[in-house]
């Protein structure tokens, strides 16, 4: 569905069909569009199918997830869990199925918006796992060219509707969600000194992988309190310092088991474990198999 371009208004949108095979792929796209409004009299314009159109004074409830990305201007958003709040360029709103919401651009500025509606077990799993919280539907990621490129690619694929197009659309939406989380994660660490210290901690861990070193010692070397260091390290890497060290030791142990003829006892000693039994317990807890079983199963180079 396309609307002719005017100086004040532009819209292009597509509402692809979804069959059972598309849905079972994991992610399927039901709607995608791009709208530009420089002057707002009525919002939204009557350019959407009935199931998507709504009165912004009354709001609506969708049967799918939608990502709404603002790339110019500002406006307001409200939902069942969020009081009226301002949204602006660089903000992304995640709309959830079954949840009342409403939004509209500022009458003076208007806005540019991209949206994509989707459903499937993949997004259900991401939400249930806590990657997207119901109390936080607005994400400030800033303006990013790759995000806009993905929206435009979704529009292109949806417009062409070639065989298997829904599988490509599902992949593009998953990429969009992943990119959004990546940008949010890294935006928390725009302080180059913090990033430098965390990277230095990772180097210290790597350099001391063959000897015991406690996370508290690393924090001390970096002149940081351990509580602050632990929190910042986990937020940045997704691992606590102790867990990160364990993962490094496990990776090194796997390499030594496959590429050397050292005994289990020798490897345990090299990696700083108290004894072979403790090393074997650690390895089995991390992998589900003993060091010897792992050595015997993995093909030698």
C-alpha positions as CSV (number, residue, x, y, z in Angstrom):
1,X,0.0,0.0,0.0
2,X,1.5,3.3,-1.1
3,X,0.5,6.9,-0.6
4,X,1.6,9.6,-3.1
5,X,4.4,11.8,-1.8
6,X,3.5,15.4,-0.8
7,X,5.7,18.0,0.8
8,X,4.1,17.2,4.2
9,X,3.4,13.5,4.0
10,X,4.8,10.3,2.7
11,X,4.0,6.7,3.5
12,X,4.9,3.3,2.2
13,X,3.7,0.1,3.8
14,X,3.2,-3.6,3.3
15,X,1.1,-6.2,5.0
16,X,2.5,-9.7,4.0
17,X,0.5,-12.9,4.4
18,X,1.6,-15.5,6.8
19,X,1.0,-19.3,6.5
20,X,1.6,-22.1,9.0
21,X,5.0,-22.9,7.6
22,X,6.1,-19.2,8.0
23,X,4.9,-19.2,11.6
24,X,6.7,-22.4,12.5
25,X,10.0,-20.9,11.2
26,X,10.1,-18.9,14.4
27,X,9.5,-15.3,13.3
28,X,7.0,-14.0,10.7
29,X,6.3,-10.4,9.6
30,X,2.7,-9.2,9.4
31,X,3.4,-5.5,8.7
32,X,6.2,-3.1,7.8
33,X,6.1,0.5,6.9
34,X,7.7,4.0,6.8
35,X,5.8,7.2,7.3
36,X,7.0,10.8,7.2
37,X,4.8,13.6,8.6
38,X,5.8,17.3,8.8
39,X,2.4,18.5,9.8
40,X,0.0,16.6,12.0
41,X,-3.8,17.3,11.8
42,X,-5.1,13.8,12.2
43,X,-3.0,10.9,13.5
44,X,-2.8,8.2,12.4
45,X,-3.9,9.0,8.8
46,X,-6.4,6.5,7.4
47,X,-3.9,4.6,5.3
48,X,-3.8,1.3,7.3
49,X,-5.9,-1.8,7.3
50,X,-8.8,-1.8,9.8
51,X,-6.9,-4.1,12.3
52,X,-4.1,-1.5,12.5
53,X,-5.9,1.8,12.4
54,X,-6.7,3.5,15.7
55,X,-7.9,6.7,17.3
56,X,-4.9,8.1,19.2
57,X,-7.3,9.5,21.8
58,X,-8.6,6.0,22.5
59,X,-5.6,3.8,21.8
60,X,-5.6,0.2,20.6
61,X,-4.6,-3.4,21.3
62,X,-2.5,-5.3,18.7
63,X,-2.4,-9.1,18.2
64,X,1.3,-9.0,17.4
65,X,4.6,-7.4,18.5
66,X,5.6,-4.2,16.7
67,X,8.9,-2.2,16.7
68,X,8.2,1.5,16.2
69,X,11.4,3.6,15.5
70,X,11.4,7.4,15.5
71,X,14.0,8.9,13.2
72,X,13.0,12.6,13.3
73,X,10.8,14.8,15.5
74,X,9.1,13.9,18.8
75,X,5.8,12.9,20.2
76,X,4.1,11.1,23.1
77,X,3.6,7.5,24.1
78,X,1.3,5.8,26.7
79,X,0.5,2.2,27.5
80,X,-1.1,0.1,30.2
81,X,2.2,0.1,32.1
82,X,3.6,3.5,31.1
83,X,2.2,6.9,32.0
84,X,2.2,9.5,29.2
85,X,5.9,10.1,28.2
86,X,7.8,11.9,25.6
87,X,9.5,10.0,22.8
88,X,12.0,11.5,20.3
89,X,14.2,10.7,17.4
90,X,16.4,7.8,18.2
91,X,13.8,6.1,20.4
92,X,12.4,2.6,19.7
93,X,9.1,1.5,21.1
94,X,8.3,-2.2,21.5
95,X,4.6,-2.7,21.3
96,X,3.3,-6.0,22.8
97,X,0.3,-8.1,21.7
98,X,-2.7,-7.8,24.0
99,X,-1.4,-4.6,25.7
100,X,-3.3,-1.3,25.3
101,X,-1.2,1.6,24.1
102,X,-1.4,4.9,22.1
103,X,1.1,7.3,20.6
104,X,1.2,10.3,18.3
105,X,3.7,12.8,16.9
106,X,4.0,16.4,18.1
107,X,1.6,18.6,16.1
108,X,4.3,21.2,15.5
109,X,7.2,18.9,14.5
110,X,5.6,15.8,13.2
111,X,7.9,12.8,13.0
112,X,9.4,10.1,10.8
113,X,8.6,6.6,11.8
114,X,9.5,3.1,10.7
115,X,7.5,0.1,12.0
116,X,7.5,-3.6,11.7
117,X,5.0,-6.0,13.1
118,X,5.9,-9.6,13.8
119,X,5.0,-12.8,15.7
120,X,6.3,-16.2,16.5
121,X,7.9,-18.4,19.1
122,X,11.3,-16.7,18.8
123,X,10.1,-13.3,20.0
124,X,7.9,-15.0,22.6
125,X,11.0,-16.8,24.0
126,X,13.0,-13.6,24.1
127,X,10.4,-11.8,26.1
128,X,9.8,-14.7,28.5
129,X,13.6,-14.9,29.0
130,X,13.7,-11.2,30.1
131,X,15.5,-9.7,27.2
132,X,12.6,-7.2,26.7
133,X,10.8,-6.1,29.9
134,X,7.1,-5.2,29.9
135,X,7.9,-2.2,32.2
136,X,10.5,-0.8,29.7
137,X,8.9,-0.5,26.2
138,X,11.0,2.6,25.2
139,X,14.6,2.1,24.2
140,X,16.9,5.1,23.3
141,X,19.4,3.8,20.9
142,X,20.0,6.9,18.9
143,X,20.0,7.3,15.1
144,X,21.8,4.4,13.4
145,X,22.2,3.9,9.6
146,X,22.2,0.1,9.9
147,X,18.9,0.1,11.7
148,X,17.3,2.2,8.8
149,X,19.0,-0.1,6.3
150,X,17.4,-3.1,7.9
151,X,13.9,-1.5,7.8
152,X,14.3,-0.6,4.2
153,X,15.5,-4.1,3.3
154,X,12.4,-5.6,5.1
155,X,10.2,-3.3,3.0
156,X,12.0,-4.4,-0.2
157,X,11.7,-8.1,0.6
158,X,8.0,-7.8,1.7
159,X,7.2,-5.9,-1.5
160,X,8.8,-8.5,-3.8
161,X,7.1,-11.5,-2.0
162,X,9.4,-14.1,-3.6
163,X,9.0,-17.7,-2.5
164,X,10.4,-18.1,1.0
165,X,10.4,-14.4,1.6
166,X,9.0,-14.8,5.1
167,X,12.1,-16.7,6.2
168,X,14.3,-13.8,5.0
169,X,12.0,-11.3,6.8
170,X,12.2,-13.3,10.0
171,X,16.0,-13.2,9.8
172,X,16.0,-9.5,9.2
173,X,13.8,-8.8,12.2
174,X,15.9,-11.0,14.4
175,X,19.0,-9.1,13.2
176,X,17.1,-5.8,14.0
177,X,16.3,-7.0,17.5
178,X,19.9,-8.2,18.1
179,X,21.3,-4.9,16.8
180,X,19.0,-3.0,19.1
181,X,20.1,-5.0,22.2
182,X,23.8,-4.6,21.1
183,X,23.5,-0.9,20.8
184,X,21.7,-0.5,24.2
185,X,24.4,-2.7,25.9
186,X,27.3,-0.7,24.5
187,X,25.6,2.7,25.1
188,X,25.8,2.0,28.8
189,X,29.6,2.0,28.4
190,X,30.3,5.3,26.6
191,X,33.0,6.1,29.1
192,X,36.2,5.0,27.5
193,X,38.0,4.7,30.8
194,X,35.5,2.1,32.0
195,X,35.9,0.1,28.8
196,X,39.7,0.4,29.0
197,X,39.7,-1.0,32.6
198,X,37.4,-3.9,31.7
199,X,39.5,-4.8,28.7
200,X,42.6,-4.6,30.9
201,X,41.0,-7.0,33.3
202,X,40.3,-9.4,30.5
203,X,44.0,-9.2,29.5
204,X,45.1,-9.9,33.1
205,X,42.9,-12.9,33.2
206,X,44.3,-14.2,29.9
207,X,47.9,-13.7,31.0
208,X,47.3,-15.5,34.3
209,X,45.2,-18.4,33.0
210,X,48.0,-20.9,34.0
211,X,48.1,-19.7,37.6
212,X,45.5,-19.0,40.3
213,X,44.3,-15.4,40.4
214,X,41.3,-14.1,42.3
215,X,38.9,-11.5,40.9
216,X,39.6,-9.4,44.0
217,X,43.3,-9.3,43.0
218,X,42.4,-8.0,39.6
219,X,40.2,-5.3,41.0
220,X,43.0,-4.3,43.3
221,X,45.5,-4.1,40.3
222,X,43.0,-1.8,38.6
223,X,42.6,0.4,41.7
224,X,38.8,-0.4,41.8
225,X,36.6,-1.6,44.6
226,X,35.6,-5.3,44.0
227,X,31.9,-4.6,44.2
228,X,32.0,-1.9,41.5
229,X,34.4,-4.0,39.3
230,X,32.2,-7.1,39.5
231,X,29.0,-5.2,38.6
232,X,30.6,-3.3,35.7
233,X,32.4,-6.4,34.4
234,X,29.2,-8.4,34.4
235,X,27.1,-5.7,32.7
236,X,29.7,-5.3,30.0
237,X,30.6,-8.9,29.3
238,X,27.5,-10.9,30.5
239,X,29.8,-12.9,32.9
240,X,30.9,-12.3,36.5
241,X,34.7,-12.1,36.7
242,X,34.9,-15.5,38.4
243,X,32.7,-17.1,35.6
244,X,34.8,-15.4,32.9
245,X,38.0,-16.9,34.4
246,X,36.3,-20.3,34.6
247,X,35.3,-20.1,30.9
248,X,38.9,-19.1,30.0
249,X,40.2,-22.1,32.0
250,X,37.8,-24.4,30.3
251,X,38.7,-23.2,26.9
252,X,42.4,-23.7,27.7
253,X,41.8,-27.1,29.2
254,X,40.0,-28.3,26.0
255,X,42.9,-27.2,23.9
256,X,45.4,-28.9,26.1
257,X,43.4,-32.2,26.2
258,X,43.2,-32.3,22.4
259,X,46.6,-30.9,21.3
260,X,49.0,-32.2,24.0
261,X,49.9,-35.6,25.4
262,X,49.9,-34.3,29.0
263,X,48.1,-36.3,31.6
264,X,45.0,-35.1,33.3
265,X,47.0,-34.5,36.5
266,X,49.6,-32.4,34.6
267,X,46.9,-30.3,32.9
268,X,45.2,-29.8,36.3
269,X,48.5,-28.6,37.7
270,X,49.2,-26.3,34.8
271,X,45.8,-24.6,35.1
272,X,46.3,-24.0,38.8
273,X,43.8,-26.6,40.2
274,X,44.6,-28.1,43.6
275,X,44.5,-31.7,42.2
276,X,43.3,-33.8,39.3
277,X,40.0,-34.7,41.1
278,X,39.1,-31.1,41.6
279,X,39.9,-30.3,37.9
280,X,37.8,-33.3,36.8
281,X,34.8,-32.2,38.9
282,X,35.1,-28.6,37.4
283,X,35.4,-29.9,33.8
284,X,32.4,-32.3,34.2
285,X,30.3,-29.6,35.8
286,X,31.0,-27.2,32.8
287,X,30.7,-29.8,30.0
288,X,28.8,-32.8,31.3
289,X,31.7,-35.1,30.6
290,X,35.0,-36.0,32.2
291,X,38.3,-34.7,30.8
292,X,39.2,-38.2,29.6
293,X,35.9,-38.7,27.8
294,X,36.3,-35.4,26.1
295,X,39.9,-36.2,25.0
296,X,38.7,-39.6,23.6
297,X,35.7,-38.2,21.7
298,X,37.3,-35.1,20.0
299,X,39.1,-36.0,16.8
300,X,42.8,-35.2,16.9
301,X,44.1,-32.6,14.4
